[in-house]
């Protein structure tokens, strides 16, 4: 992208009060932004209001600063301790623009990208086999295990994992995809973020973002310098759903943003999958609601592959007790639902002190997780 072309696109997309609908009307009538701005402002009538035309005609110095910042970002080299990544901006007019996203109702006019150079240079930036994996920002330990296990198996089966770089299930899904066997021709995972790509939110995920950029893609519709504003995160969920053939919800409360992604996927005619959980866990209620509404109940990767009419080339993760768990009296009494210490004392007949020691041993062995509220839950490894 030449600097003049970049400046024209930013002038169109960042003009105050000119949203994507008006911008698309201008593009449909006049062609690329440089052709739009070659017209007299009066020619824009019928596409934009008088106030919008004024904003487009007089962009001001804020635009100049943004163009310079963006141009330097595109030309800049990664820091010495960072991965060998490349940067690009793809517009609606670019042949590399993801076809699945282009088919949605509100495709972004610009996509900012950072990732492996070979991927950004490919004819198709986003492969057809993408699956979104989303869920709670505060998952149970079991939910995180499910997200990592399913994401790894799905990646091994040939899917690119799409998520949002948020805490909890999103991060676990990205990590699972990165643990899969390497496949350099397609991105291991795509992180669609709600900030400018010159920022990482949450900050604790900077190392994870760097790992994603090394073998996958970071993607945003927001210009550089955009901070983590609350309205941007639900909005970016349409991109997560739009890139993907289906959306897998691992854990979600009834008010979770993950349900927004699932709803958008369904509205776009994409498949929705949900992993069931304990009837006592708040993080499972969103998944159960989705299943009641028609989402496919998922126990293995094969369930997803069959629904999408694709062969699964990797073994499916199965939730199962650890070896020897059936012989352990505490694990037998605990089952797989969250349980408090008093209930476990009653079930096992052990005194509280001895039971706490045994629970700590099981926790250190990764067989039991300690939950908020003084509850314990047996872990099923995927």
VOKOLFI-560577 format. One line per field, with one value per residue: chain; residue number from 0; x, y, z of N, C-alpha, C in turn; residue in one letter. Coordinates in steps of 0.05 Angstrom, whole numbers. Example, Ala and Ser with C-alpha at 12.3 -4.5 7.8 and 13.67 -1.06 7.14 Angstrom:
2
c c(A:A)
k c(0:1)
nxx c(264:257)
nyy c(-114:-45)
nzz c(156:142)
caxx c(246:273)
cayy c(-90:-21)
cazz c(156:143)
cxx c(264:258)
cyy c(-66:1)
czz c(156:157)
r c(a:s)
END
This chain:
382
c c(A:A:A:A:A:A:A:A:A:A:A:A:A:A:A:A:A:A:A:A:A:A:A:A:A:A:A:A:A:A:A:A:A:A:A:A:A:A:A:A:A:A:A:A:A:A:A:A:A:A:A:A:A:A:A:A:A:A:A:A:A:A:A:A:A:A:A:A:A:A:A:A:A:A:A:A:A:A:A:A:A:A:A:A:A:A:A:A:A:A:A:A:A:A:A:A:A:A:A:A:A:A:A:A:A:A:A:A:A:A:A:A:A:A:A:A:A:A:A:A:A:A:A:A:A:A:A:A:A:A:A:A:A:A:A:A:A:A:A:A:A:A:A:A:A:A:A:A:A:A:A:A:A:A:A:A:A:A:A:A:A:A:A:A:A:A:A:A:A:A:A:A:A:A:A:A:A:A:A:A:A:A:A:A:A:A:A:A:A:A:A:A:A:A:A:A:A:A:A:A:A:A:A:A:A:A:A:A:A:A:A:A:A:A:A:A:A:A:A:A:A:A:A:A:A:A:A:A:A:A:A:A:A:A:A:A:A:A:A:A:A:A:A:A:A:A:A:A:A:A:A:A:A:A:A:A:A:A:A:A:A:A:A:A:A:A:A:A:A:A:A:A:A:A:A:A:A:A:A:A:A:A:A:A:A:A:A:A:A:A:A:A:A:A:A:A:A:A:A:A:A:A:A:A:A:A:A:A:A:A:A:A:A:A:A:A:A:A:A:A:A:A:A:A:A:A:A:A:A:A:A:A:A:A:A:A:A:A:A:A:A:A:A:A:A:A:A:A:A:A:A:A:A:A:A:A:A:A:A:A:A:A:A:A:A:A:A:A:A:A:A:A:A:A:A:A:A:A:A:A:A:A)
k c(0:1:2:3:4:5:6:7:8:9:10:11:12:13:14:15:16:17:18:19:20:21:22:23:24:25:26:27:28:29:30:31:32:33:34:35:36:37:38:39:40:41:42:43:44:45:46:47:48:49:50:51:52:53:54:55:56:57:58:59:60:61:62:63:64:65:66:67:68:69:70:71:72:73:74:75:76:77:78:79:80:81:82:83:84:85:86:87:88:89:90:91:92:93:94:95:96:97:98:99:100:101:102:103:104:105:106:107:108:109:110:111:112:113:114:115:116:117:118:119:120:121:122:123:124:125:126:127:128:129:130:131:132:133:134:135:136:137:138:139:140:141:142:143:144:145:146:147:148:149:150:151:152:153:154:155:156:157:158:159:160:161:162:163:164:165:166:167:168:169:170:171:172:173:174:175:176:177:178:179:180:181:182:183:184:185:186:187:188:189:190:191:192:193:194:195:196:197:198:199:200:201:202:203:204:205:206:207:208:209:210:211:212:213:214:215:216:217:218:219:220:221:222:223:224:225:226:227:228:229:230:231:232:233:234:235:236:237:238:239:240:241:242:243:244:245:246:247:248:249:250:251:252:253:254:255:256:257:258:259:260:261:262:263:264:265:266:267:268:269:270:271:272:273:274:275:276:277:278:279:280:281:282:283:284:285:286:287:288:289:290:291:292:293:294:295:296:297:298:299:300:301:302:303:304:305:306:307:308:309:310:311:312:313:314:315:316:317:318:319:320:321:322:323:324:325:326:327:328:329:330:331:332:333:334:335:336:337:338:339:340:341:342:343:344:345:346:347:348:349:350:351:352:353:354:355:356:357:358:359:360:361:362:363:364:365:366:367:368:369:370:371:372:373:374:375:376:377:378:379:380:381)
nxx c(17:13:34:0:-47:-58:-67:-114:-151:-151:-170:-222:-243:-236:-261:-298:-361:-374:-394:-387:-429:-442:-392:-387:-426:-404:-358:-383:-406:-364:-316:-248:-220:-184:-206:-255:-242:-224:-267:-311:-338:-393:-410:-416:-466:-526:-500:-476:-489:-494:-462:-428:-402:-374:-338:-308:-286:-252:-206:-165:-109:-105:-113:-67:-27:-43:-37:19:37:15:40:93:90:77:124:161:210:210:222:288:285:239:192:203:164:115:78:15:-38:-102:-151:-222:-220:-178:-152:-136:-169:-207:-252:-296:-308:-320:-369:-405:-453:-433:-376:-309:-279:-224:-170:-123:-62:-16:36:67:113:109:56:28:42:16:-33:-83:-102:-130:-147:-198:-215:-231:-242:-277:-261:-286:-302:-312:-282:-266:-256:-268:-218:-222:-250:-210:-173:-204:-209:-155:-143:-182:-172:-119:-126:-163:-132:-92:-125:-130:-155:-155:-149:-192:-196:-203:-160:-170:-171:-173:-214:-204:-148:-129:-146:-116:-65:-69:-74:-24:8:1:19:67:46:65:41:-9:-42:-32:-65:-112:-116:-165:-169:-191:-167:-119:-66:-17:-19:-28:-77:-103:-45:-13:-14:23:70:43:16:60:79:36:37:83:72:22:-34:-45:-101:-140:-193:-187:-157:-87:-65:-114:-145:-162:-226:-289:-338:-315:-301:-347:-362:-320:-329:-361:-326:-294:-333:-348:-303:-301:-320:-351:-370:-344:-365:-337:-340:-388:-421:-490:-493:-450:-401:-387:-433:-454:-420:-433:-487:-482:-454:-494:-532:-505:-508:-472:-444:-459:-428:-426:-397:-420:-430:-423:-485:-485:-448:-438:-411:-426:-477:-489:-472:-507:-555:-548:-547:-599:-623:-610:-556:-501:-486:-423:-374:-327:-275:-290:-345:-351:-325:-357:-405:-391:-382:-331:-271:-241:-175:-145:-137:-193:-201:-216:-255:-234:-226:-165:-114:-122:-157:-207:-198:-186:-211:-227:-230:-270:-313:-317:-331:-349:-372:-371:-355:-363:-321:-347:-387:-356:-330:-373:-386:-339:-325:-278:-236:-235:-183:-148:-172:-165:-109:-104:-133:-100:-55:-77:-90:-39:-22:-50:-101:-144:-180:-181:-235:-268:-303:-292:-297:-285:-262:-259:-211:-216:-174:-160)
nyy c(-24:42:106:148:122:97:142:162:121:122:173:167:127:145:194:240:221:194:134:62:48:94:102:56:66:109:84:47:80:113:85:68:102:144:159:176:223:253:277:334:361:367:327:284:284:250:206:218:258:331:346:302:305:352:337:299:330:365:342:354:362:318:273:275:263:211:183:187:160:109:96:93:51:9:8:-3:-42:-103:-105:-120:-165:-190:-230:-251:-217:-191:-134:-110:-77:-92:-79:-73:-75:-107:-167:-205:-201:-232:-280:-304:-267:-223:-237:-226:-185:-136:-122:-104:-43:-37:-80:-89:-121:-166:-212:-276:-269:-301:-317:-269:-256:-292:-315:-323:-298:-318:-383:-430:-466:-450:-444:-416:-409:-396:-365:-361:-307:-319:-376:-444:-488:-535:-518:-487:-528:-558:-520:-514:-567:-581:-541:-553:-605:-593:-559:-595:-626:-595:-545:-474:-436:-388:-333:-285:-263:-252:-256:-321:-369:-354:-343:-393:-424:-402:-416:-473:-482:-465:-504:-547:-592:-565:-526:-493:-468:-448:-403:-417:-398:-344:-282:-237:-173:-119:-70:-21:-48:-34:-38:-82:-118:-157:-129:-168:-208:-198:-231:-277:-255:-243:-294:-314:-280:-299:-349:-344:-299:-232:-191:-132:-84:-34:32:48:63:60:52:2:2:-7:-15:-35:-88:-125:-112:-129:-182:-199:-204:-247:-288:-283:-298:-352:-421:-443:-435:-452:-456:-458:-449:-409:-357:-336:-283:-274:-247:-284:-308:-270:-274:-326:-318:-282:-315:-354:-321:-309:-355:-394:-452:-469:-492:-525:-540:-582:-575:-578:-577:-545:-505:-437:-420:-456:-448:-414:-445:-488:-462:-448:-499:-515:-480:-500:-507:-550:-603:-618:-667:-685:-673:-699:-694:-641:-641:-677:-650:-607:-634:-653:-691:-713:-709:-718:-746:-742:-700:-729:-726:-753:-792:-791:-842:-891:-861:-882:-915:-883:-861:-808:-781:-813:-801:-746:-741:-708:-658:-592:-588:-577:-576:-596:-629:-667:-689:-714:-752:-783:-798:-784:-746:-674:-651:-691:-699:-650:-650:-693:-672:-629:-657:-683:-638:-616:-656:-647:-668:-649:-588:-525:-485:-419:-399:-440:-490:-554:-589:-646:-658:-671:-696:-673)
nzz c(0:-20:8:-4:-18:31:63:40:51:107:115:97:131:183:188:225:248:202:187:175:140:109:87:55:18:-10:-31:-64:-102:-123:-125:-105:-46:-62:-110:-92:-64:-105:-125:-126:-66:-69:-101:-69:-48:-30:-15:33:92:100:143:148:98:106:146:118:78:105:139:177:224:257:226:194:232:246:198:191:236:226:178:193:228:192:163:200:236:274:345:373:407:392:352:284:250:204:178:157:120:101:54:37:-17:-30:-57:-21:22:72:48:75:114:84:65:105:141:160:143:163:139:137:153:201:206:236:233:216:163:117:118:112:62:31:-18:2:61:105:120:94:132:190:260:312:381:441:505:577:615:665:676:700:725:698:652:626:615:579:537:520:505:466:428:412:390:349:318:302:271:227:230:235:294:320:362:417:447:499:572:605:574:520:518:533:490:447:466:465:410:392:413:380:326:280:223:174:130:140:187:256:295:302:329:344:361:406:405:380:339:358:411:467:498:550:584:606:568:529:518:498:454:422:410:382:337:313:289:270:265:285:290:275:270:285:288:297:362:387:448:499:496:523:489:442:445:446:394:361:362:321:279:295:294:241:211:217:207:245:315:376:441:503:560:591:624:635:621:588:542:504:487:454:411:395:381:338:303:292:267:221:194:210:244:312:370:434:496:546:618:690:725:769:762:749:704:665:650:607:563:568:558:504:481:491:456:408:394:378:420:446:453:433:384:338:337:321:271:242:240:207:162:151:149:209:225:269:334:379:436:497:555:614:674:712:711:759:788:799:841:883:943:957:907:884:917:907:853:792:799:829:898:968:1028:1075:1055:1030:1074:1098:1058:1053:1104:1128:1173:1178:1176:1157:1107:1082:1076:1040:996:982:965:919:890:879:846:802:797:823:828:861:875:874:934:969:946:913:855:814:765:696:650:585)
caxx c(0:28:27:-24:-70:-63:-79:-142:-168:-155:-187:-250:-253:-233:-275:-318:-390:-377:-392:-382:-450:-438:-367:-392:-441:-385:-342:-399:-411:-341:-293:-229:-220:-171:-225:-276:-232:-219:-292:-320:-354:-421:-416:-422:-494:-540:-485:-471:-502:-477:-442:-408:-387:-356:-317:-292:-272:-233:-198:-150:-82:-106:-109:-38:-12:-50:-24:47:40:9:60:117:84:79:152:179:220:204:243:308:278:213:192:206:138:110:54:0:-66:-117:-177:-243:-213:-155:-159:-130:-189:-220:-278:-317:-315:-332:-397:-421:-469:-418:-347:-293:-267:-195:-160:-95:-52:12:40:89:115:100:27:18:48:0:-55:-106:-92:-145:-156:-226:-222:-227:-262:-275:-263:-290:-314:-310:-256:-261:-265:-258:-193:-231:-255:-185:-163:-220:-202:-129:-144:-197:-158:-96:-136:-175:-110:-81:-144:-129:-169:-142:-165:-197:-206:-201:-137:-178:-164:-189:-216:-191:-119:-124:-150:-92:-43:-72:-68:5:20:-4:42:70:36:73:26:-33:-38:-41:-87:-116:-126:-178:-167:-208:-150:-100:-46:7:-24:-37:-94:-90:-16:-1:-14:43:85:25:12:85:79:15:47:105:62:-6:-41:-60:-119:-157:-205:-184:-131:-66:-70:-140:-142:-183:-252:-309:-355:-301:-298:-370:-363:-300:-338:-373:-304:-288:-354:-348:-280:-302:-342:-368:-361:-345:-366:-327:-354:-399:-443:-513:-488:-423:-397:-385:-459:-457:-406:-449:-511:-473:-448:-519:-544:-490:-511:-450:-451:-452:-423:-423:-389:-436:-415:-438:-509:-480:-427:-448:-397:-437:-505:-491:-470:-532:-576:-543:-555:-629:-631:-603:-527:-494:-471:-397:-357:-302:-270:-305:-372:-349:-318:-380:-425:-381:-377:-302:-258:-223:-150:-131:-154:-209:-196:-238:-253:-234:-211:-137:-109:-122:-176:-230:-191:-181:-237:-234:-239:-296:-333:-318:-343:-340:-385:-359:-365:-350:-307:-365:-400:-336:-326:-396:-385:-316:-321:-252:-237:-229:-154:-137:-184:-151:-82:-107:-141:-76:-39:-90:-88:-12:-19:-66:-125:-166:-177:-194:-252:-277:-324:-285:-305:-265:-273:-241:-203:-215:-154:-168)
cayy c(0:67:124:164:104:94:167:164:101:131:197:158:110:159:220:242:218:178:106:43:47:116:97:36:79:125:65:35:99:126:68:71:128:165:169:191:250:268:290:357:352:367:301:263:285:225:184:227:283:355:345:282:316:372:322:286:351:379:322:366:353:292:253:275:248:182:173:185:138:83:91:85:24:-10:6:-9:-69:-113:-101:-142:-189:-198:-249:-240:-214:-171:-119:-103:-68:-103:-65:-87:-77:-125:-194:-222:-197:-258:-283:-310:-242:-205:-246:-219:-161:-111:-128:-80:-32:-42:-100:-86:-148:-171:-241:-288:-257:-320:-317:-243:-256:-313:-306:-323:-293:-334:-408:-435:-482:-435:-449:-398:-421:-373:-372:-343:-295:-330:-404:-463:-501:-555:-504:-481:-553:-565:-502:-521:-594:-580:-524:-568:-626:-580:-550:-619:-635:-577:-520:-451:-429:-359:-324:-256:-256:-244:-275:-344:-388:-344:-347:-422:-434:-394:-433:-500:-483:-462:-529:-567:-596:-542:-527:-466:-456:-435:-394:-435:-385:-316:-266:-213:-156:-96:-46:-19:-69:-24:-43:-109:-118:-146:-127:-194:-225:-191:-255:-294:-241:-246:-322:-316:-267:-315:-371:-339:-272:-213:-176:-112:-64:-8:45:49:82:56:39:-18:14:-29:-22:-47:-117:-139:-107:-146:-210:-205:-213:-274:-306:-282:-312:-380:-439:-449:-425:-470:-442:-477:-443:-382:-350:-327:-255:-274:-237:-306:-314:-251:-287:-349:-308:-272:-338:-365:-302:-310:-382:-411:-471:-463:-516:-518:-562:-581:-576:-584:-560:-528:-485:-414:-418:-475:-442:-403:-467:-503:-446:-450:-526:-515:-464:-514:-511:-578:-612:-628:-682:-691:-660:-713:-682:-616:-648:-690:-629:-591:-652:-654:-713:-706:-723:-720:-758:-723:-701:-741:-720:-779:-791:-800:-869:-896:-844:-898:-929:-863:-856:-779:-776:-827:-785:-720:-741:-686:-633:-577:-597:-565:-593:-609:-650:-688:-702:-732:-774:-801:-807:-775:-722:-651:-646:-711:-694:-626:-659:-709:-654:-614:-676:-686:-612:-614:-676:-638:-684:-633:-559:-510:-464:-399:-407:-464:-514:-570:-603:-664:-650:-692:-688:-676)
cazz c(0:-21:29:-13:-15:60:73:30:66:134:114:94:153:209:189:247:241:177:194:153:120:91:72:34:-4:-26:-46:-85:-124:-135:-126:-83:-33:-77:-130:-78:-57:-129:-132:-111:-43:-77:-115:-49:-39:-34:-1:60:100:98:165:140:76:117:159:97:62:122:159:198:230:270:205:187:253:245:173:196:256:213:157:207:238:170:154:222:240:301:365:371:422:383:330:257:239:184:183:132:122:79:51:23:-46:-32:-63:2:43:77:35:94:128:63:61:128:138:166:143:167:115:138:173:208:210:242:234:201:137:96:118:102:33:17:-34:20:88:124:107:96:156:215:281:336:407:459:531:600:623:691:673:719:716:678:627:613:604:555:515:509:493:441:408:401:373:326:301:291:251:204:234:248:317:321:387:421:463:526:593:608:552:495:520:534:463:432:475:455:381:389:421:360:308:262:196:167:107:150:214:277:309:295:352:336:385:407:407:358:340:372:439:474:522:573:581:613:545:509:508:482:428:406:401:361:313:301:273:264:258:302:271:287:252:298:280:317:384:399:474:505:502:528:467:420:448:433:365:347:362:295:262:304:283:212:199:224:198:269:340:399:467:522:584:590:641:619:611:576:515:486:476:432:388:386:367:312:286:283:249:196:183:217:265:340:386:462:514:571:643:714:729:792:755:734:678:646:644:580:545:569:544:476:473:490:433:383:390:380:444:437:472:420:359:317:336:305:243:229:234:185:139:146:164:231:221:294:355:394:464:512:583:628:699:711:718:788:802:808:866:905:956:956:880:880:932:895:826:775:805:851:924:991:1047:1093:1040:1026:1100:1101:1039:1056:1132:1138:1189:1160:1174:1138:1081:1071:1067:1015:975:974:949:894:876:869:825:779:795:836:827:882:863:893:952:985:932:900:832:802:738:676:630:557)
cxx c(18:18:2:-49:-78:-77:-108:-160:-172:-172:-217:-260:-253:-247:-297:-346:-395:-373:-388:-404:-447:-413:-371:-408:-423:-368:-357:-403:-386:-317:-274:-229:-206:-189:-248:-267:-223:-244:-295:-339:-384:-429:-423:-451:-509:-526:-481:-486:-483:-455:-420:-390:-366:-332:-298:-275:-250:-224:-181:-124:-82:-102:-80:-22:-17:-37:5:53:36:30:86:114:87:108:170:187:214:227:263:300:251:215:195:180:136:83:41:-27:-80:-144:-197:-237:-190:-164:-154:-150:-204:-248:-301:-326:-329:-362:-415:-434:-452:-388:-331:-281:-237:-190:-130:-85:-22:16:64:89:104:69:16:23:32:-23:-81:-96:-105:-155:-186:-234:-214:-249:-257:-278:-264:-302:-308:-282:-248:-269:-256:-232:-200:-237:-230:-172:-177:-212:-176:-130:-159:-183:-134:-106:-149:-153:-96:-99:-145:-143:-150:-160:-167:-208:-199:-179:-145:-168:-182:-189:-202:-161:-113:-127:-126:-69:-45:-65:-38:20:17:20:43:58:41:55:0:-28:-48:-65:-88:-129:-138:-181:-185:-193:-135:-78:-19:3:-32:-53:-106:-59:-2:1:5:60:68:21:37:87:59:25:69:95:32:-11:-53:-76:-136:-169:-200:-157:-112:-72:-97:-136:-164:-209:-273:-327:-342:-300:-322:-371:-344:-309:-350:-351:-296:-307:-353:-326:-283:-325:-362:-355:-365:-344:-359:-340:-364:-422:-466:-509:-462:-423:-394:-411:-466:-444:-422:-474:-504:-466:-473:-533:-531:-492:-488:-459:-443:-450:-419:-416:-406:-419:-433:-463:-505:-460:-440:-436:-409:-465:-509:-490:-496:-555:-572:-552:-585:-639:-623:-574:-521:-477:-446:-383:-330:-299:-286:-333:-372:-344:-342:-401:-417:-375:-348:-290:-240:-198:-133:-149:-168:-202:-220:-234:-255:-218:-183:-135:-108:-143:-199:-224:-187:-208:-246:-244:-266:-318:-338:-334:-332:-355:-370:-372:-349:-338:-326:-379:-381:-330:-349:-395:-362:-314:-294:-255:-227:-200:-142:-147:-170:-123:-84:-115:-117:-58:-51:-89:-60:-7:-35:-92:-149:-160:-193:-209:-259:-300:-318:-294:-282:-278:-252:-236:-203:-196:-164:-144)
cyy c(25:86:140:148:101:119:170:145:111:156:188:144:125:186:219:240:202:149:88:42:69:112:77:48:95:106:53:54:108:108:74:99:150:176:185:220:266:284:316:347:351:340:279:263:259:202:192:252:307:355:325:292:336:358:309:307:365:361:333:352:326:270:252:259:218:169:168:161:111:76:81:57:3:-14:-4:-38:-78:-107:-125:-167:-200:-218:-235:-237:-192:-158:-112:-91:-78:-89:-82:-92:-97:-153:-213:-219:-223:-260:-288:-285:-223:-212:-238:-192:-135:-117:-102:-70:-36:-64:-95:-113:-148:-201:-250:-277:-275:-320:-291:-241:-276:-300:-304:-320:-312:-359:-413:-450:-467:-442:-430:-414:-399:-383:-352:-332:-306:-359:-420:-475:-522:-542:-496:-505:-561:-547:-508:-547:-593:-564:-538:-589:-615:-570:-574:-631:-617:-551:-498:-441:-398:-353:-295:-246:-246:-264:-300:-362:-380:-351:-377:-434:-427:-412:-461:-502:-481:-487:-551:-571:-574:-547:-499:-453:-442:-425:-413:-424:-355:-303:-240:-196:-131:-70:-43:-40:-60:-27:-72:-107:-146:-147:-153:-213:-217:-214:-273:-281:-244:-275:-326:-304:-283:-337:-368:-310:-257:-196:-156:-95:-36:5:44:70:78:41:17:-6:-8:-35:-37:-77:-133:-136:-125:-175:-218:-215:-241:-294:-307:-296:-342:-396:-444:-437:-445:-454:-463:-473:-414:-379:-339:-299:-253:-262:-260:-313:-294:-263:-310:-339:-297:-294:-350:-347:-302:-337:-401:-430:-461:-489:-507:-543:-561:-582:-582:-565:-541:-505:-462:-412:-437:-467:-430:-425:-483:-488:-448:-478:-527:-500:-477:-517:-541:-584:-626:-643:-688:-674:-673:-702:-657:-623:-661:-669:-612:-608:-653:-678:-702:-722:-726:-732:-736:-724:-711:-735:-747:-776:-800:-829:-872:-880:-861:-911:-909:-856:-826:-772:-789:-811:-758:-720:-719:-660:-619:-586:-583:-585:-609:-633:-674:-703:-723:-756:-794:-812:-799:-751:-699:-647:-665:-707:-671:-633:-674:-691:-638:-632:-680:-661:-609:-634:-668:-653:-669:-604:-546:-487:-443:-410:-432:-490:-528:-584:-621:-656:-675:-682:-693:-685)
czz c(0:1:21:-11:14:70:64:46:94:135:112:120:180:209:210:237:216:184:170:132:99:74:50:12:-22:-43:-69:-108:-138:-138:-102:-71:-48:-99:-117:-73:-81:-138:-116:-88:-50:-90:-95:-39:-47:-21:28:66:96:119:159:118:86:131:139:82:78:145:182:204:245:250:197:207:251:220:178:215:243:193:171:218:216:161:175:224:269:320:364:385:414:360:304:243:219:191:156:140:97:78:38:-6:-51:-38:-40:24:47:65:54:108:109:60:84:124:142:167:148:141:113:159:176:216:218:246:219:173:115:94:106:72:17:2:-17:48:108:110:111:122:181:235:304:361:427:485:552:604:651:691:697:708:695:651:612:601:579:532:503:494:466:420:396:382:347:306:288:269:227:206:243:270:318:349:392:439:491:547:592:584:527:496:520:506:445:439:465:426:376:397:401:342:287:235:185:145:116:179:235:291:301:320:341:361:383:411:381:361:353:402:443:499:526:570:587:589:523:500:491:455:410:395:379:335:298:283:265:257:281:283:287:265:262:291:303:338:398:425:478:514:503:504:444:421:438:403:350:345:336:275:269:292:253:198:200:213:221:293:362:425:488:549:581:609:623:608:597:548:495:473:453:407:377:371:340:293:275:263:222:183:189:240:292:356:415:478:539:596:666:716:752:785:740:707:657:637:616:559:544:555:514:466:471:465:406:377:393:405:435:459:460:395:336:315:319:276:228:222:210:160:131:161:186:229:246:315:371:423:479:542:598:654:695:720:749:802:813:835:889:917:955:928:874:893:918:869:809:778:828:877:946:1010:1065:1080:1035:1052:1104:1083:1044:1084:1143:1155:1171:1156:1154:1110:1067:1061:1041:992:964:956:921:877:864:846:800:776:807:833:849:870:883:910:968:972:918:876:820:773:719:654:602:541)
r c(x:x:x:x:x:x:x:x:x:x:x:x:x:x:x:x:x:x:x:x:x:x:x:x:x:x:x:x:x:x:x:x:x:x:x:x:x:x:x:x:x:x:x:x:x:x:x:x:x:x:x:x:x:x:x:x:x:x:x:x:x:x:x:x:x:x:x:x:x:x:x:x:x:x:x:x:x:x:x:x:x:x:x:x:x:x:x:x:x:x:x:x:x:x:x:x:x:x:x:x:x:x:x:x:x:x:x:x:x:x:x:x:x:x:x:x:x:x:x:x:x:x:x:x:x:x:x:x:x:x:x:x:x:x:x:x:x:x:x:x:x:x:x:x:x:x:x:x:x:x:x:x:x:x:x:x:x:x:x:x:x:x:x:x:x:x:x:x:x:x:x:x:x:x:x:x:x:x:x:x:x:x:x:x:x:x:x:x:x:x:x:x:x:x:x:x:x:x:x:x:x:x:x:x:x:x:x:x:x:x:x:x:x:x:x:x:x:x:x:x:x:x:x:x:x:x:x:x:x:x:x:x:x:x:x:x:x:x:x:x:x:x:x:x:x:x:x:x:x:x:x:x:x:x:x:x:x:x:x:x:x:x:x:x:x:x:x:x:x:x:x:x:x:x:x:x:x:x:x:x:x:x:x:x:x:x:x:x:x:x:x:x:x:x:x:x:x:x:x:x:x:x:x:x:x:x:x:x:x:x:x:x:x:x:x:x:x:x:x:x:x:x:x:x:x:x:x:x:x:x:x:x:x:x:x:x:x:x:x:x:x:x:x:x:x:x:x:x:x:x:x:x:x:x:x:x:x:x:x:x:x:x:x:x:x:x:x:x:x:x:x:x:x:x:x:x:x:x:x:x:x:x)
END
